């Protein structure tokens, strides 16, 4: 069955023609029809076609009807009854016997004399006696007291022009007292036998009926319409119908009651092992080609085959295959640019065969995304509950189910372990693996996972197309102004997240992502940081919250960019870096970054990194420091130092880049006057520190006193200024800041 055929027949339409058959129903229907047509018509026989919902009963029945109609004799009529389509107030007895009455009326007319036929044609005579008896029988058997005029018209399925006779038949006066039900039945049987008429009555979807309706139909089959010359073919799910009988009749064993009515039962045979998974695989590939317009590549075919052989092995009926493919078609059409098709197939198979596991997967990924994004923490108690829930779902599956913790690890992130009883959840996805998942739009990626469930990305992340635009702007120096605007737009606090999108940009500029970025794009991003990092830091400091510059990890991001550049062309890239250190506008952050390189190489500080992790050689770092020192010799540059918000951080970096002596000399030149001294001390306070007593700025004299001639010298000068009685407010602020540091 092609995807086109499936679409033309509807989401869950049964097979109606032999060409549509994918499960061997054609051969089965042909064999069944021969058996049914060969039965003895002297007694009424009921054949039951049994199978669970979606097993293909209606498909088999449609093909069986085609063979029956083609093989019956002229005097045999095949009627298909849909009792669940009865109009309100209608009766199942009527749904069968009114069409029978119309056929009998037409057959009786063939034996009438010419004058009688003329009168009937002129509509001056009532229906035939036989048709009238049948309708009277239907009225009394169904318990109706009113005439059956509302049953007239062309609505009778499958009768065609004969339905027009019903206007005359329905006009029969059925309200008068007449023969008893037994007498009517005897006369009807005799007339049917005399006319040599036979009927094959097919009743489908008994399992759709309410219990009372199901019982009514079965009673009709058992006693009301149990005429010789009739064959009944009933289609139903035995479990569902048995339950309806138990509720409708109050019996304890519905199956036993059903056995009294159905003499021959034929269960739909189980499908061969690979039929359903083969049909799913073929349908999925066809769907992909229909939507994408290209054949799936080898990687996709491999994943589709893996899913079909594992989850597909749990498909139980053709309906489950059709429903899964229809769900895929509905979702993949708008999502084909945002998901990996095999992952979507995996999810929709779960949703069909084990909806509990589908719901669990969405819940787990929701919680995992919160944890991996740094937005929150999943408490241990909650983790245990989610783990236990997974264990219980897996235990409830059939013993032959291929679903396990080991299998789920291939599709869902953060899962470890091999035992279904103790699954490891919420593991950290390695950076390289996360990049691979993201670049392939996999279910396991925190950038894309929500598309699979909600048609939209997670609200707390950047839209997938953002980085395409970012790298496009970064790769063209004429677009640098737009690049800066784009990145500054991300610094604004984000309503859906405690982190803004700029922090997400930094987090995503990993070595794995930068592997596919061109050198010109890397240079553009390096340009942004060397030009605008000071502005970015000012944005954060202006919020008024406690802020530490290292929280942004600007150094780590620039390391990633420079490592990528230097690996490509070390000479040209270092020349570019030197130019940025010499002229970049972010001169404060540049000092901090150079200090970072000094510490990275162990030239300063005590946290040297392994040589393979260093960005520059010692000689290159020292050359960058010399370039920056020349820059600080400029008077205009130096005049801005005292105005810095984070003077402590700057003089620490300056001291490493140049020397403590250079910093001390500058401080001495800036603190000749007492007011200058006090103002500089206030500048040397730490940034806002939040605590239970509020936000404050502390001053650690031990940390800064080396640049001021020693702690005792600083304290003595403060005492001297206090003794002179000058600048009491400034002195008071300094005293409070010193006390706060403890």
NUTI-172693 format. One line per field, with one value per residue (C-alpha): residue in three letters; residue number from 1; x, y, z. Coordinates in steps of 0.2 Angstrom, whole numbers. Example, Ala and Ser with C-alpha at 12.3 -4.5 7.8 and 13.67 -1.06 7.14 Angstrom:
2
r = [ALA|SER] $
k = [1|2] $
x = [62|68] $
y = [-22|-5] $
z = [39|36] $
This chain:
742
r = [UNK|UNK|UNK|UNK|UNK|UNK|UNK|UNK|UNK|UNK|UNK|UNK|UNK|UNK|UNK|UNK|UNK|UNK|UNK|UNK|UNK|UNK|UNK|UNK|UNK|UNK|UNK|UNK|UNK|UNK|UNK|UNK|UNK|UNK|UNK|UNK|UNK|UNK|UNK|UNK|UNK|UNK|UNK|UNK|UNK|UNK|UNK|UNK|UNK|UNK|UNK|UNK|UNK|UNK|UNK|UNK|UNK|UNK|UNK|UNK|UNK|UNK|UNK|UNK|UNK|UNK|UNK|UNK|UNK|UNK|UNK|UNK|UNK|UNK|UNK|UNK|UNK|UNK|UNK|UNK|UNK|UNK|UNK|UNK|UNK|UNK|UNK|UNK|UNK|UNK|UNK|UNK|UNK|UNK|UNK|UNK|UNK|UNK|UNK|UNK|UNK|UNK|UNK|UNK|UNK|UNK|UNK|UNK|UNK|UNK|UNK|UNK|UNK|UNK|UNK|UNK|UNK|UNK|UNK|UNK|UNK|UNK|UNK|UNK|UNK|UNK|UNK|UNK|UNK|UNK|UNK|UNK|UNK|UNK|UNK|UNK|UNK|UNK|UNK|UNK|UNK|UNK|UNK|UNK|UNK|UNK|UNK|UNK|UNK|UNK|UNK|UNK|UNK|UNK|UNK|UNK|UNK|UNK|UNK|UNK|UNK|UNK|UNK|UNK|UNK|UNK|UNK|UNK|UNK|UNK|UNK|UNK|UNK|UNK|UNK|UNK|UNK|UNK|UNK|UNK|UNK|UNK|UNK|UNK|UNK|UNK|UNK|UNK|UNK|UNK|UNK|UNK|UNK|UNK|UNK|UNK|UNK|UNK|UNK|UNK|UNK|UNK|UNK|UNK|UNK|UNK|UNK|UNK|UNK|UNK|UNK|UNK|UNK|UNK|UNK|UNK|UNK|UNK|UNK|UNK|UNK|UNK|UNK|UNK|UNK|UNK|UNK|UNK|UNK|UNK|UNK|UNK|UNK|UNK|UNK|UNK|UNK|UNK|UNK|UNK|UNK|UNK|UNK|UNK|UNK|UNK|UNK|UNK|UNK|UNK|UNK|UNK|UNK|UNK|UNK|UNK|UNK|UNK|UNK|UNK|UNK|UNK|UNK|UNK|UNK|UNK|UNK|UNK|UNK|UNK|UNK|UNK|UNK|UNK|UNK|UNK|UNK|UNK|UNK|UNK|UNK|UNK|UNK|UNK|UNK|UNK|UNK|UNK|UNK|UNK|UNK|UNK|UNK|UNK|UNK|UNK|UNK|UNK|UNK|UNK|UNK|UNK|UNK|UNK|UNK|UNK|UNK|UNK|UNK|UNK|UNK|UNK|UNK|UNK|UNK|UNK|UNK|UNK|UNK|UNK|UNK|UNK|UNK|UNK|UNK|UNK|UNK|UNK|UNK|UNK|UNK|UNK|UNK|UNK|UNK|UNK|UNK|UNK|UNK|UNK|UNK|UNK|UNK|UNK|UNK|UNK|UNK|UNK|UNK|UNK|UNK|UNK|UNK|UNK|UNK|UNK|UNK|UNK|UNK|UNK|UNK|UNK|UNK|UNK|UNK|UNK|UNK|UNK|UNK|UNK|UNK|UNK|UNK|UNK|UNK|UNK|UNK|UNK|UNK|UNK|UNK|UNK|UNK|UNK|UNK|UNK|UNK|UNK|UNK|UNK|UNK|UNK|UNK|UNK|UNK|UNK|UNK|UNK|UNK|UNK|UNK|UNK|UNK|UNK|UNK|UNK|UNK|UNK|UNK|UNK|UNK|UNK|UNK|UNK|UNK|UNK|UNK|UNK|UNK|UNK|UNK|UNK|UNK|UNK|UNK|UNK|UNK|UNK|UNK|UNK|UNK|UNK|UNK|UNK|UNK|UNK|UNK|UNK|UNK|UNK|UNK|UNK|UNK|UNK|UNK|UNK|UNK|UNK|UNK|UNK|UNK|UNK|UNK|UNK|UNK|UNK|UNK|UNK|UNK|UNK|UNK|UNK|UNK|UNK|UNK|UNK|UNK|UNK|UNK|UNK|UNK|UNK|UNK|UNK|UNK|UNK|UNK|UNK|UNK|UNK|UNK|UNK|UNK|UNK|UNK|UNK|UNK|UNK|UNK|UNK|UNK|UNK|UNK|UNK|UNK|UNK|UNK|UNK|UNK|UNK|UNK|UNK|UNK|UNK|UNK|UNK|UNK|UNK|UNK|UNK|UNK|UNK|UNK|UNK|UNK|UNK|UNK|UNK|UNK|UNK|UNK|UNK|UNK|UNK|UNK|UNK|UNK|UNK|UNK|UNK|UNK|UNK|UNK|UNK|UNK|UNK|UNK|UNK|UNK|UNK|UNK|UNK|UNK|UNK|UNK|UNK|UNK|UNK|UNK|UNK|UNK|UNK|UNK|UNK|UNK|UNK|UNK|UNK|UNK|UNK|UNK|UNK|UNK|UNK|UNK|UNK|UNK|UNK|UNK|UNK|UNK|UNK|UNK|UNK|UNK|UNK|UNK|UNK|UNK|UNK|UNK|UNK|UNK|UNK|UNK|UNK|UNK|UNK|UNK|UNK|UNK|UNK|UNK|UNK|UNK|UNK|UNK|UNK|UNK|UNK|UNK|UNK|UNK|UNK|UNK|UNK|UNK|UNK|UNK|UNK|UNK|UNK|UNK|UNK|UNK|UNK|UNK|UNK|UNK|UNK|UNK|UNK|UNK|UNK|UNK|UNK|UNK|UNK|UNK|UNK|UNK|UNK|UNK|UNK|UNK|UNK|UNK|UNK|UNK|UNK|UNK|UNK|UNK|UNK|UNK|UNK|UNK|UNK|UNK|UNK|UNK|UNK|UNK|UNK|UNK|UNK|UNK|UNK|UNK|UNK|UNK|UNK|UNK|UNK|UNK|UNK|UNK|UNK|UNK|UNK|UNK|UNK|UNK|UNK|UNK|UNK|UNK|UNK|UNK|UNK|UNK|UNK|UNK|UNK|UNK|UNK|UNK|UNK|UNK|UNK|UNK|UNK|UNK|UNK|UNK|UNK|UNK|UNK|UNK|UNK|UNK|UNK|UNK|UNK|UNK|UNK|UNK|UNK|UNK|UNK|UNK|UNK|UNK|UNK|UNK|UNK|UNK|UNK|UNK|UNK|UNK|UNK|UNK|UNK|UNK|UNK|UNK|UNK|UNK|UNK|UNK|UNK|UNK|UNK|UNK|UNK|UNK|UNK|UNK|UNK|UNK|UNK] $
k = [1|2|3|4|5|6|7|8|9|10|11|12|13|14|15|16|17|18|19|20|21|22|23|24|25|26|27|28|29|30|31|32|33|34|35|36|37|38|39|40|41|42|43|44|45|46|47|48|49|50|51|52|53|54|55|56|57|58|59|60|61|62|63|64|65|66|67|68|69|70|71|72|73|74|75|76|77|78|79|80|81|82|83|84|85|86|87|88|89|90|91|92|93|94|95|96|97|98|99|100|101|102|103|104|105|106|107|108|109|110|111|112|113|114|115|116|117|118|119|120|121|122|123|124|125|126|127|128|129|130|131|132|133|134|135|136|137|138|139|140|141|142|143|144|145|146|147|148|149|150|151|152|153|154|155|156|157|158|159|160|161|162|163|164|165|166|167|168|169|170|171|172|173|174|175|176|177|178|179|180|181|182|183|184|185|186|187|188|189|190|191|192|193|194|195|196|197|198|199|200|201|202|203|204|205|206|207|208|209|210|211|212|213|214|215|216|217|218|219|220|221|222|223|224|225|226|227|228|229|230|231|232|233|234|235|236|237|238|239|240|241|242|243|244|245|246|247|248|249|250|251|252|253|254|255|256|257|258|259|260|261|262|263|264|265|266|267|268|269|270|271|272|273|274|275|276|277|278|279|280|281|282|283|284|285|286|287|288|289|290|291|292|293|294|295|296|297|298|299|300|301|302|303|304|305|306|307|308|309|310|311|312|313|314|315|316|317|318|319|320|321|322|323|324|325|326|327|328|329|330|331|332|333|334|335|336|337|338|339|340|341|342|343|344|345|346|347|348|349|350|351|352|353|354|355|356|357|358|359|360|361|362|363|364|365|366|367|368|369|370|371|372|373|374|375|376|377|378|379|380|381|382|383|384|385|386|387|388|389|390|391|392|393|394|395|396|397|398|399|400|401|402|403|404|405|406|407|408|409|410|411|412|413|414|415|416|417|418|419|420|421|422|423|424|425|426|427|428|429|430|431|432|433|434|435|436|437|438|439|440|441|442|443|444|445|446|447|448|449|450|451|452|453|454|455|456|457|458|459|460|461|462|463|464|465|466|467|468|469|470|471|472|473|474|475|476|477|478|479|480|481|482|483|484|485|486|487|488|489|490|491|492|493|494|495|496|497|498|499|500|501|502|503|504|505|506|507|508|509|510|511|512|513|514|515|516|517|518|519|520|521|522|523|524|525|526|527|528|529|530|531|532|533|534|535|536|537|538|539|540|541|542|543|544|545|546|547|548|549|550|551|552|553|554|555|556|557|558|559|560|561|562|563|564|565|566|567|568|569|570|571|572|573|574|575|576|577|578|579|580|581|582|583|584|585|586|587|588|589|590|591|592|593|594|595|596|597|598|599|600|601|602|603|604|605|606|607|608|609|610|611|612|613|614|615|616|617|618|619|620|621|622|623|624|625|626|627|628|629|630|631|632|633|634|635|636|637|638|639|640|641|642|643|644|645|646|647|648|649|650|651|652|653|654|655|656|657|658|659|660|661|662|663|664|665|666|667|668|669|670|671|672|673|674|675|676|677|678|679|680|681|682|683|684|685|686|687|688|689|690|691|692|693|694|695|696|697|698|699|700|701|702|703|704|705|706|707|708|709|710|711|712|713|714|715|716|717|718|719|720|721|722|723|724|725|726|727|728|729|730|731|732|733|734|735|736|737|738|739|740|741|742] $
x = [0|8|7|-4|-16|-17|-20|-34|-43|-42|-33|-40|-50|-51|-45|-59|-50|-38|-24|-24|-21|-4|-8|-14|-33|-37|-33|-41|-57|-58|-57|-69|-82|-81|-84|-99|-107|-105|-116|-133|-147|-160|-155|-149|-131|-121|-102|-92|-76|-67|-52|-46|-50|-39|-34|-42|-59|-68|-54|-57|-76|-75|-65|-76|-92|-84|-81|-98|-107|-97|-101|-119|-134|-147|-159|-147|-146|-131|-136|-124|-131|-124|-134|-123|-129|-148|-157|-163|-178|-174|-173|-160|-175|-181|-164|-164|-182|-187|-174|-179|-197|-192|-184|-198|-210|-200|-199|-217|-222|-213|-226|-242|-254|-253|-268|-261|-244|-253|-262|-246|-238|-252|-249|-267|-264|-254|-238|-238|-245|-228|-220|-234|-232|-213|-216|-230|-218|-204|-216|-222|-205|-197|-211|-216|-235|-234|-233|-216|-219|-203|-193|-198|-186|-170|-159|-158|-140|-136|-154|-153|-170|-179|-179|-192|-204|-203|-215|-229|-223|-222|-240|-246|-257|-247|-257|-272|-273|-267|-258|-248|-229|-228|-240|-232|-215|-222|-230|-214|-203|-215|-216|-197|-195|-208|-199|-182|-174|-159|-150|-133|-133|-117|-117|-101|-94|-105|-91|-95|-113|-118|-122|-141|-139|-127|-139|-154|-144|-139|-157|-163|-150|-154|-173|-182|-174|-169|-177|-171|-162|-152|-134|-126|-109|-105|-89|-83|-70|-74|-68|-77|-93|-93|-91|-105|-116|-111|-116|-132|-139|-131|-123|-107|-100|-103|-92|-103|-118|-110|-106|-125|-128|-112|-111|-94|-81|-66|-53|-42|-26|-11|0|17|31|38|22|18|35|39|23|28|45|39|26|39|51|37|31|48|50|33|37|56|56|72|77|83|102|110|111|93|88|99|90|73|77|83|67|56|65|63|48|40|40|27|14|-1|-13|-14|-23|-9|2|-10|-12|6|10|-5|2|19|12|2|18|32|24|26|42|52|65|66|67|77|64|69|67|50|46|52|41|26|28|30|14|4|11|15|8|14|32|28|22|36|49|41|41|59|66|57|65|82|81|79|94|106|102|107|89|86|89|80|79|85|67|60|74|70|51|55|66|54|40|51|55|36|32|45|40|22|27|26|41|45|46|62|60|73|85|98|87|81|99|100|86|85|100|107|102|115|115|109|96|78|77|90|91|103|95|100|117|127|129|147|150|154|139|128|134|132|114|110|118|107|91|90|77|91|96|90|89|77|68|52|48|45|31|24|29|39|56|59|55|71|83|88|79|88|91|100|118|116|113|127|140|134|136|153|160|158|168|155|142|151|140|125|134|136|118|113|123|119|100|103|110|92|85|74|57|57|73|85|98|98|101|119|124|116|127|142|138|135|152|160|175|163|152|166|173|162|165|176|192|183|168|180|189|172|168|185|183|166|174|190|179|163|167|168|151|144|151|144|127|128|135|121|108|112|114|130|140|156|165|171|153|151|166|171|189|184|174|188|200|189|189|208|212|202|210|228|226|221|235|245|256|241|230|243|246|227|226|241|231|216|226|234|218|203|191|188|204|198|193|208|219|209|211|229|230|220|233|248|240|235|254|260|269|259|248|248|236|245|236|244|253|241|227|236|231|248|266|275|284|267|259|274|273|255|259|272|260|247|260|264|246|245|259|247|241|223|222|229|218|203|210|204|186|185|171|182|198|204|202|211|226|228|229|240|252|253|255|268|274|268|280|272|255|262|270|254|244|257|255|236|236|247|232|221|205|213|219|202|193|205|202|183|187|197|182|175|159|142|141|124|120|107|110|108|120|137|155|169|187|200|216|227|223|226|239|254|251|249|265|258|243|250|254|236|229|240|236|218|221|230|216|203|214|214|195|194|183|173|160|173|183|167|163|180|179|162|169|184|173|162|177|177] $
y = [0|17|33|40|26|28|47|44|32|43|41|24|18|-1|-9|-9|-16|-30|-19|-10|-26|-28|-42|-57|-53|-56|-75|-76|-68|-79|-95|-89|-84|-102|-110|-98|-100|-119|-120|-128|-115|-126|-119|-102|-101|-88|-85|-74|-65|-61|-50|-35|-18|-13|-31|-29|-36|-23|-24|-43|-41|-28|-41|-55|-45|-43|-61|-66|-54|-60|-79|-79|-85|-74|-78|-74|-57|-50|-37|-27|-19|-6|-6|8|20|18|34|39|28|16|-3|-16|-27|-14|-11|-29|-33|-17|-20|-38|-32|-21|-36|-47|-35|-33|-52|-55|-42|-53|-67|-55|-54|-40|-30|-31|-25|-10|-6|-6|4|17|17|13|-3|-7|-17|-36|-47|-54|-37|-31|-47|-44|-26|-31|-44|-31|-19|-32|-40|-23|-17|-3|3|17|14|13|28|36|22|26|34|31|29|10|6|-5|-7|6|8|-5|8|18|4|8|22|10|-3|9|15|-2|-1|-10|-3|-15|-31|-46|-62|-67|-66|-85|-85|-71|-80|-96|-87|-77|-93|-102|-88|-86|-104|-104|-89|-99|-83|-83|-70|-67|-54|-45|-36|-26|-17|-25|-20|-1|-3|2|-14|-13|-11|-25|-36|-31|-36|-53|-56|-52|-64|-78|-77|-63|-65|-83|-88|-103|-97|-84|-83|-71|-65|-55|-45|-40|-40|-55|-47|-30|-39|-51|-37|-28|-43|-45|-27|-27|-44|-45|-62|-67|-75|-65|-77|-92|-82|-77|-96|-100|-87|-89|-107|-104|-92|-87|-77|-66|-74|-66|-57|-64|-58|-45|-39|-25|-18|-20|-10|3|5|6|18|29|29|34|48|55|55|63|77|80|76|66|48|46|44|29|35|39|22|13|22|19|1|0|8|-3|-19|-14|-3|-9|-27|-21|-16|-27|-23|-14|0|4|5|16|27|29|34|46|54|55|63|76|81|79|91|107|100|92|106|105|86|71|60|43|51|57|39|33|44|41|22|24|35|21|5|12|29|29|28|42|53|48|53|71|73|67|78|93|90|86|103|113|105|105|124|129|135|124|108|92|86|68|63|69|60|44|45|48|33|22|27|21|5|1|6|-6|-20|-19|-22|-39|-50|-51|-32|-25|-9|-7|5|0|3|20|26|26|39|49|59|57|38|26|8|-8|-14|-9|-10|4|15|30|46|64|61|76|75|78|94|85|74|88|98|83|81|99|100|84|91|76|72|72|90|103|115|104|92|102|103|84|87|105|110|125|126|128|146|148|145|154|150|138|150|163|156|155|174|177|168|176|194|189|183|200|215|227|219|221|235|224|210|221|226|208|203|218|214|197|205|211|201|187|184|165|162|167|169|181|175|183|170|156|163|161|144|138|144|128|120|108|121|131|117|121|140|149|159|175|172|168|185|194|187|191|208|210|205|216|231|229|218|233|238|221|221|238|232|218|230|243|230|233|215|207|203|194|196|178|172|176|166|178|172|154|159|170|155|144|157|160|142|139|154|149|131|137|150|154|169|178|175|181|197|200|196|209|222|219|221|237|246|237|249|236|241|236|219|217|219|206|194|196|192|176|171|175|164|151|149|150|167|174|166|148|140|135|124|110|115|107|118|135|147|156|152|161|172|177|181|192|201|205|212|223|230|234|242|254|258|262|274|286|299|299|280|282|296|284|272|280|281|262|254|239|247|233|220|232|235|217|213|228|222|205|213|226|225|230|244|252|251|258|273|277|276|287|300|299|301|316|326|319|320|310|297|295|294|282|271|271|266|251|244|228|227|226|211|204|197|195|213|220|225|233|237|231|236|223|233|218|215|233|240|233|246|259|257|244|242|252|267|267|267|280|292|289|294|309|315|312|322|337|336|336|326|317|309|301|295|288|278|271|266|257|248|242|235|227|217|207] $
z = [0|-5|5|-9|-7|11|9|-4|8|24|40|46|30|28|12|-1|-16|-19|-25|-8|2|10|22|12|15|-4|-3|14|8|-8|3|15|2|-6|11|15|-2|-1|16|17|16|24|41|46|50|59|55|67|60|76|80|90|85|70|66|48|51|40|27|26|26|11|1|6|0|-17|-19|-12|-24|-38|-34|-28|-38|-45|-31|-17|-10|0|12|23|39|49|66|73|60|65|67|84|88|74|78|72|67|56|49|42|39|30|16|15|13|-1|-10|-7|-13|-29|-31|-28|-41|-54|-51|-52|-66|-78|-71|-53|-60|-68|-52|-43|-56|-55|-36|-33|-23|-7|-6|-9|5|8|10|21|32|34|39|51|58|60|69|81|84|87|99|88|89|76|57|49|37|43|36|18|6|-3|12|12|8|-6|-13|-27|-37|-26|-12|-21|-18|0|-2|-6|6|20|17|22|37|50|65|63|72|61|63|78|77|75|61|52|54|47|32|28|29|17|5|5|1|-13|-21|-19|-11|-1|10|16|29|34|50|54|69|82|95|91|99|116|127|125|106|104|114|102|87|94|99|81|74|87|86|77|60|61|45|34|19|29|32|44|45|60|63|81|94|105|121|118|113|127|139|131|133|151|154|143|150|167|164|171|155|139|128|133|128|111|108|108|94|83|77|67|72|62|71|60|59|67|55|50|61|49|40|51|54|35|31|44|37|19|23|33|18|6|18|19|0|-2|10|7|-12|-10|-5|13|15|22|40|40|32|46|60|52|50|68|74|63|70|88|92|76|82|95|82|84|71|54|62|73|58|49|64|67|49|49|65|57|41|52|62|49|36|47|56|43|44|63|67|63|55|63|80|76|70|87|97|87|88|107|107|98|107|124|127|145|139|127|141|152|139|137|156|158|144|151|168|160|149|165|173|158|154|172|175|190|199|199|217|222|227|211|201|211|207|188|188|197|185|170|179|182|164|157|169|163|145|137|141|122|121|115|124|138|147|135|120|126|128|109|108|124|132|150|152|158|165|158|171|169|188|191|176|178|173|171|166|158|140|134|124|108|109|113|98|87|93|90|73|68|76|87|100|113|109|121|107|97|108|111|93|93|106|104|86|94|102|120|126|136|121|106|90|79|65|77|74|56|56|69|59|43|50|59|42|34|41|32|44|60|66|63|72|87|87|86|101|112|109|118|133|138|152|145|152|151|159|173|160|145|128|127|140|129|115|125|131|113|106|110|101|94|86|80|71|56|57|45|51|45|56|71|67|67|84|91|85|94|111|109|104|115|130|141|136|139|157|160|155|168|181|178|183|202|206|212|197|194|178|177|178|160|154|141|143|139|123|116|120|109|95|96|97|81|72|77|72|55|52|67|60|52|67|80|70|70|89|92|82|93|109|102|97|103|112|127|135|153|147|137|152|161|146|145|164|160|147|159|172|159|155|173|170|184|197|203|191|176|163|153|138|126|134|132|118|116|119|133|120|112|128|133|116|119|136|129|116|130|141|127|125|144|142|133|144|138|142|159|164|162|175|190|184|182|192|195|199|210|196|184|194|198|179|176|190|181|164|169|187|204|203|188|197|214|204|196|213|221|207|209|228|232|239|253|243|229|241|249|232|226|241|238|220|226|235|229|219|227|238|243|260|273|278|260|247|251|245|256|256|260|265|265|247|241|253|244|230|243|253|266|277|292|280|274|291|298|283|287|305|300|289|303|315|302|302|283|272|286|275|263|279|286|270|270|288|285|270|280|294|281|274|290] $
